[in-house]
Amino acid sequence: MKKQLQKTNQFLNNNKGYIALGATLMLASVDASAFTAPTATTDFLYDAYDVVINKLSKGGVGFAVGAAMTLGAAVAAMKGSYVIAGTTLVAAFIGAKLDTVTTSLGMVTSFL
């Protein structure tokens, strides 16, 4: 544990300038936007969104993948691979709410 803390402190000391630059750019942002789900067939990439999100992830394929991931996480936990089991469960939960995750993705669009 002590060695890990030393490595972390060394990393932070070596990268102070980059961390300060990143924080400054995040604070200087003017506008942020998020992806909105297309609502009409005339919207850009509506067909792709409809197939991937509405038909695949919310349909039978999404249910089968979620069940397989949950089963895989249970098997990994029984084998003692708790990190793999945890990440697999997190991925399964993200897959279950893929429509919400997709529309919550955003980015900073302009700077000062």
N, C-alpha and C positions, 0 to 999 in steps of 0.2 A: 504494500500500500504506500509506504513512504517513497519507494522508488518511482511509483506512478505519479505521485505528487511532485516529485523533483522534475520529472519529464514534462509535466504540465506547466510548471513554473518556468522551465527553460524555454518551452515553446512560446509561452506568452511574452517572455522577455525578448525573444528573438523576433517576434512579429508584432511589436507594439505599433509600428507605423501602419501596417496593413489593417490592423484592427481599428485604429483610429480613423483611417481613410474610409473603411466600410461603414463605420458608425456615422461618420459625417455625411456620406452619400445617402444613407437611409434617412437621416434627419432632414436633409435638404430636399427630399422629394416633394414634388408639388401635387402630383395626381397619382392615384392608384386605381386600378380597375380590376374587375373580376369577370370571368366568363359567365354569360347568362345562357341558360338553356334555350335552344331555338323552339319557337312555339308554332310556327306555321311552315308549310311546305316550301314557302318562298325564301325562308331564311337560309343563310350560308351554311352549308354542311349539315342541313337538317336530316337528310337521309342517313348519313354516317352516324350521327348522334342517335337517331331512332334505332338503327340496327344494333349498334354496340351497347348502348345504355338500356334502352327500353326492351328490346327483344332478347339480347343475349344475357346481360347481367341480371335483369329482373325476371328472366324466364327460366326454363328448365335447365339450360346450360349453366347459368349462374348458381342455381340451387345445387346442381351436381358438383360443381367446382367447390362451392362453399362446404358441402358435406364431406368431400374428399379432403379438403384442407383441414377441417376440424378433426377428421379421423387420423390424418397424418400427424397432427399436433398431439393427439392423444397417444399415438404409438411412440412418438419422439419423447414425450414426457415419461412414458413407461420405461423407455430405454435409458433415461437419465439425461437426455439432451434438452435441458430446460430452456436454453437460449433459442434453440431451433423451434421448440414447441411454442414459446412466447411470440417469436416473430411470425410464425405461421398463423397463430391465432389473430394477431394484429392485422396481418394481411387479409385474413378471412373476414374480419369485421369491416375493414376498408372496402373490400369487394361487396359486402352486403349493402353498404351505403354509398356505392360508387356514383350515383347521380348527385348526391349532396357534395361529395368530395370534388367531383368534376366542376360543379358550379361555384365552389368556394375557392378554387385556385385563382390567384390573382397575380398582378405584377405592377411594379412601379413604371409609369409610362413616361415621365419627364423629370428633369432635374433643373435646378436653378442655373 
